[in-house]
Amino acid sequence: MKNIAAQVVVSVMFALIFVEALPAQSVEQPKIGFSLEAVKGERWQTDLESFQARAQQLGVKTVWADASGDDDVQFRQVTEMIKAGIQVLILLPHDTAKASRVVDAAKAAHVKVISYDRLVLNSDVDLYISFDPVEIGRMQAEYLVTVAPKGNYVLIEGSPSDANARVLHDAQMRILQQYIDQGKIKVIADDYAKDWKPEEAYLHMLDALNSSKGNIAAVLASSDGLAGGAIQALQEHKLEGKVPVSGQDADLLAIIHIIEGSQSMTVYKSIPNQAALAADEAVRLMRGEEIREDRMAYNGKKNVPAIMMKGVAVTKDNIRTTVIKDGFQKLDVINAALPKEKQLAN
């Protein structure tokens, strides 16, 4: 019996030594997924980089994916994120209607969902973070009717698969309608550009120029990318700088176009702040804390808590006090792209 007891003691001691020798398991960092419909151009690259920087400050791990404008790819990518253990999904949808299945998959796995920049329709998203598209559409139209109160208007809207594009259009039309009713303004073209592609805007603008024989008073382009496509067509018809053109996003090229005179205005949105806010709210959702919505947005299924940020109209007169002052665009980078006679003074 003594031998058996001794063996038991030795075995227990060996087991304790073995357990102590095992490396301590590290606690896995909280994980947030960011699914982007496409990381293309200046805009979405800025969102991604700003989000990652803020998430790192908050001590959370991030995984992200670029769906390249494909709804099925976006669904598969999010499914993989869910399997990888994300606790919150930030979703920039390609098609705001089709993306409801993405939300359904996340919710089935008890993953919270933030609808980013575009509201996923008919879905159970937890929060919507964007800039107010109604205000942006209003600013674009109000500026143009000030500088071009009569004549033929061309409207170039965003993607037909993006609900925000329709919201922008409706807000623009609410401003234009009184001028249309008075016979001052005539909308001769009103087109949506698939996936917000500049080449689509270029083709729509060419059609409008040809059908009107160049008689265009203003171009209401919903984004800077679309404005760039329209400006290319205007340039080919020797009308660049003679027709006011609106935009949105305050892209570097748009700011250069505004200084050169080929684009009239854009809407500046503090993208880094939006992306950082998404990271902050994702962490709050992860911790079960109260989110900080300022209104509700109906998506066809429910009233979604929303945070709607404000944009700022930017023209040649306030570039310094807006995008340059905030560091969103750099003075030296802008000047490097301009002829010396049009460069901004330091």
Beta strands, then each sheet from edge to edge (+ up, - down):
strand 1: 31-36
strand 2: 61-66
strand 3: 88-92
strand 4: 112-116
strand 5: 127-131
strand 6: 151-157
strand 7: 185-192
strand 8: 218-221
strand 9: 266-268
strand 10: 295-298
strand 11: 303-309
strand 12: 312-314
sheet 1: 2+ 1+ 3+ 4+ 5+ 11+ 10-
sheet 2: 7+ 6+ 8+
sheet 3: 9+ 12-
end
